[in-house]
């Protein structure tokens, strides 16, 4: 049965989740089928940017599937907050860089429609639930309590750097990044910072699980996408300092996600029967 601290969302949010998942399937195609998706993308993307974006959209799709399946305050709070941060920043970056879009095509119009609608819907649900406390969470040990604000701060500061000084903060990436893509990528780090901060303040089991899975996929698919793309074009200097720093950054994100998944799985193993009732499976 539903518990009082983790109530369900309205059924309308499930419809929103379905629509967003369909859109994200297209975005994930940049990773799994770039030849099909790139010609239909709202702006021109290079092979490395396509794989990177596709990997992130895959991770975001997994989060939205979690929201669709559970449709409850937890993990809905985490998913909606991260989605709101991401869509707001990408929308702002898109308006700043309108020159990248050819509005004689339908794709750019759909891009702005989808993103502005996502900002409105996620913002509305968050506003209506702004006074609701978080669901009961896992008691984090002192090491986690000390680590997670540092993780949030690093992600947030780097995201702000990409947004305000895009060419400077993306200068060490293994492939050339223009200002527009760097600002779009800033949304990934800022959304991650917001998600980590929420879980640090209160760590509901479902949110710890979903955040860990998302971080693991972001790190894994970013690195895997780089390897797959370079296997075809051979443009990456794998011994360059910048490449090693980039690999360390996304390796750290992925490993951090693994540890969150481990923490969540330990709790799930201890409380399987109670959690089954909580999630209303």
C-alpha positions, 0 to 999 in steps of 0.5 A: 500500500502507498505510504503517507510520506511517499504519495503517488503523483497525479496520473497526468504526470505519467502521460508527461513521462511517456511523451518525454521518454519518446523524445529521449528515445530519439535523443538516445539514437545519437549514441546507438544509431547516429547515422539515422538521427544526426540528419534529423537533429535540430542543429549540425553535430559532429560525431563526438558530440553526437555520441556524447549527447546520445549517451546522456539522453540514454541516462536521462531516459532511464530516469524518466522510465523510473518516474513512469514506473513509480510515479511517486514523490520519491524518486519523482522529486529527484527526477523532476528537479534534475529535469527542470535544471537541465531543460532550463539551462539548455533552453537558455543556451539555445536562445543565446545561440539561435544562429545554430538553428535553421528555422526553415526546418521543423526540427528546431521548432520542435526542439524549443516546443519540447524543451519549453513544455518540459520546463513548464510541466516539471516546474508546475509539479515542483511548485505544487509540491514545494512544501512537501517534505522528502520521503524517509531516507537512508541514514548516510554514514559520516563518509558519505555525509562528507563526500556528497557536498564536495561532489555536488560543489565540484559538479556545480562549479564546473557546470557554472564554468562551462556556462559562463566561460564555455571555451575556457572550461571545455578547452581540455576536452579530447575533441574541439567543443564550441561555445554552444555545445559547452553551454549545453553540456553545462546543464549535465553537470548542474543537473547532477549537482542539484541531484547530488545535493538533494540526496545529500540533504535527504537520501530516499532509497529510490532516489539514491538508486536512480541517481546512482544508475544515472551517474553510472550511465553518464560516465560509462556511455561518455567514455564508451562513446569516445572509444567507439567514435575514435575507432572510426575517425582516429582523432583522439590523442589518448596520451594527452593531458587533457584527454586523461583529465576528461577520462578521469572526470567521467570515470569519477562520475561513473564510479560515484554512481556505482557506489551509490548503487551499492549503498542502495542495494545494501539497503534493498537487501536488508529491507526487501519486503518493506520496500516492496510495499513502499514502492507499491509493486 
